């Protein structure tokens, strides 16, 4: 009996082995098929000769090429002491006005300070290196120079003019607002704007404590914007 039982068990084991062998052969064939036909990768294949993406060309400044009548704008300087509104004078210094409007419209003056004060005379801004957003772009803009545009505007209280070194045509982004007269500047510096509102704010900045002509606590321009002038 035991041998009979053993014989039946052997037959059953042999059948099982045949089934197992068939399954193994089927699995091997499936694996070979998968290896020959791999599934596509999730990422799109890159072309071997793909060209690098070209950098975007720099955008033109907002007032580049604008006609003189389009330059007849007003600039608002929102300072920590209050608002100063400056009317542009493009008929007197068109390229200086264009440069200043582009500087303001692109955010170049935002967070800069009035870095120079001469008591009873001027407050000076436009030093882009004082910006909280100092960058290579601002450095490049400050490196640009503007041709002098001296004109018949007298440097009296409220006039805005470009600062420069003793070298001609060396103005860049520095400007000054007169709180007192400066007749010795007439016909030599590029007057390009006039304060129409907020001259008392310029006075307050001019009264701040200084070390020489450097303010101890410089007043910051929080935001500078360009807009149409109010009709008077």
C-alpha positions in Angstrom: 0.0 0.0 0.0 2.7 2.2 0.8 4.4 1.6 -2.5 1.1 2.3 -4.3 0.6 5.5 -2.4 4.2 6.3 -3.2 3.6 5.6 -6.9 0.5 7.9 -7.0 2.4 10.6 -5.2 5.2 10.4 -7.7 2.8 10.7 -10.6 1.2 13.7 -9.1 4.6 15.3 -8.4 5.7 14.6 -11.9 2.6 16.3 -13.3 3.3 19.2 -11.0 6.8 19.5 -12.3 5.7 19.5 -15.9 3.3 22.3 -15.1 5.9 24.2 -13.3 8.4 23.8 -16.1 5.8 25.0 -18.7 5.1 28.1 -16.5 8.8 28.8 -16.2 9.3 28.6 -20.0 6.3 30.9 -20.5 7.7 33.4 -18.0 11.1 33.3 -19.7 9.6 34.0 -23.1 7.6 36.9 -21.7 10.7 38.5 -20.2 12.6 38.2 -23.4 9.7 39.9 -25.3 9.7 42.7 -22.7 13.5 43.1 -23.0 13.2 43.3 -26.8 10.4 45.9 -26.7 11.0 48.1 -23.6 8.2 50.5 -22.6 8.7 54.1 -23.6 10.4 56.4 -21.0 8.1 58.9 -19.2 10.4 61.8 -20.3 10.4 62.9 -24.0 13.6 61.7 -25.7 16.1 64.6 -26.3 17.5 65.0 -29.8 21.2 64.6 -30.0 21.6 67.7 -32.1 19.0 69.9 -30.2 20.1 73.5 -30.2 20.2 75.4 -26.9 17.4 77.9 -26.3 18.4 81.4 -27.3 18.2 84.0 -24.5 15.4 86.5 -24.9 16.5 89.8 -26.3 16.4 92.7 -23.8 13.2 94.7 -24.0 13.3 98.3 -25.1 12.9 100.9 -22.5 9.3 102.2 -22.3 10.0 105.7 -23.6 12.7 104.7 -26.1 11.9 106.4 -29.4 8.8 108.2 -28.0 8.0 111.6 -29.5 8.6 114.7 -27.4 4.9 115.2 -26.7 4.8 111.7 -25.2 7.6 112.7 -22.8 5.4 115.4 -21.2 4.8 113.4 -18.1 5.0 113.8 -14.3 7.0 111.7 -12.0 5.9 111.0 -8.4 8.5 110.2 -5.8 6.9 108.5 -2.8 9.6 109.1 -0.1 9.7 108.3 3.6 9.1 112.0 4.2 6.2 112.4 1.8 5.4 112.8 -1.9 7.4 115.0 -4.4 5.8 115.5 -7.9 8.1 116.6 -10.7 6.9 117.9 -14.1 9.1 117.0 -17.0 10.4 119.6 -19.4 11.1 117.7 -22.6 11.2 120.7 -24.8 14.2 121.9 -22.8 16.1 118.6 -22.3 14.5 115.8 -24.3 17.1 113.1 -24.0 17.6 113.8 -20.3 13.9 113.5 -19.7 13.7 110.3 -21.8 16.5 108.8 -19.7 14.9 109.8 -16.4 11.4 108.5 -17.4 12.9 105.2 -18.5 14.8 105.0 -15.2 11.6 105.6 -13.2 9.3 103.4 -15.4 11.6 100.4 -15.0 11.8 100.7 -11.2 15.3 101.9 -11.1 14.7 104.6 -8.5 12.6 102.4 -6.2 14.2 101.9 -2.7 17.1 104.3 -3.5 18.0 107.1 -1.2 18.9 110.8 -1.3 22.5 110.3 -0.7 23.8 113.8 -0.7 22.4 117.0 1.0 23.9 120.5 0.8 22.2 122.7 3.3 20.0 125.4 1.9 20.9 124.3 -1.6 20.1 120.8 -3.0 19.1 117.3 -2.2 20.6 114.7 -4.6 19.3 111.2 -5.5 19.7 108.7 -8.2 22.6 106.7 -6.7 21.3 103.2 -7.8 23.9 101.5 -5.7 21.9 102.5 -2.6 18.9 100.4 -3.9 17.7 97.4 -1.9 17.4 95.7 -5.3 21.0 96.4 -6.5 21.8 94.2 -9.4 23.9 93.9 -12.6 21.1 95.5 -14.5 21.1 98.6 -12.3 24.9 98.8 -12.5 24.7 98.7 -16.3 22.1 101.5 -16.3 24.2 103.6 -13.9 27.2 103.2 -16.3 25.3 104.8 -19.2 26.0 108.4 -19.8 23.8 111.2 -21.2 24.9 114.1 -23.4 24.7 117.5 -21.6 21.6 119.5 -22.5 22.2 122.9 -21.0 19.3 125.2 -21.7 17.7 128.5 -20.7 16.0 127.2 -17.5 17.3 129.0 -14.5 18.4 126.9 -11.5 16.0 128.3 -9.0 14.1 126.7 -6.1 12.1 123.7 -7.2 14.1 123.0 -10.4 15.4 119.4 -11.0 18.6 119.0 -12.9 21.2 116.3 -13.7 24.3 115.9 -11.5 27.6 115.1 -13.2 31.3 115.2 -12.7 33.6 118.0 -14.0 33.8 116.0 -17.3 31.3 117.0 -19.9 28.6 114.5 -20.9 29.2 112.5 -17.8 25.7 112.6 -16.3 24.1 109.1 -15.7 21.4 108.6 -13.1 22.2 111.1 -10.4 19.8 114.1 -10.2 19.3 117.0 -7.7 16.4 119.1 -6.6 17.1 122.7 -5.7 15.7 124.0 -2.4 17.6 127.3 -2.9 19.0 129.2 -5.9 22.0 128.1 -7.9 22.7 130.7 -10.6 26.2 129.4 -11.1 24.7 126.3 -12.6 22.7 128.1 -15.3 23.7 127.2 -18.8 26.0 124.4 -17.6 23.8 121.7 -16.2 20.8 120.0 -17.7 17.7 121.3 -16.0 14.9 118.9 -17.0 12.1 119.1 -14.5 10.2 121.3 -12.0 8.6 120.4 -8.7 4.9 121.1 -8.8 4.0 119.5 -5.5 6.0 118.6 -2.3 8.8 121.1 -2.3 8.2 121.1 1.5 9.2 117.4 1.5 12.5 118.4 -0.2 13.0 121.0 2.5 12.5 118.4 5.2 15.0 116.1 3.6 17.5 119.0 3.3 17.1 119.8 7.0 18.2 116.3 8.1 21.4 115.8 10.1 24.5 115.3 8.0 28.2 114.5 8.2 29.5 116.9 5.7 27.1 116.5 2.8 26.2 112.9 3.7 22.9 112.3 5.5 23.2 110.5 8.8 19.8 108.8 8.1 19.3 108.9 4.3 15.6 109.3 3.2 14.5 106.5 0.9 12.4 106.7 -2.2 9.9 103.9 -1.6 8.3 104.1 -5.0 8.7 106.2 -8.1 6.0 106.3 -10.8 5.3 108.0 -14.1 1.8 109.4 -14.9 0.1 112.1 -16.9 0.3 115.5 -15.2 -2.7 116.9 -13.5 -4.4 119.6 -15.6 -3.9 123.0 -14.0 
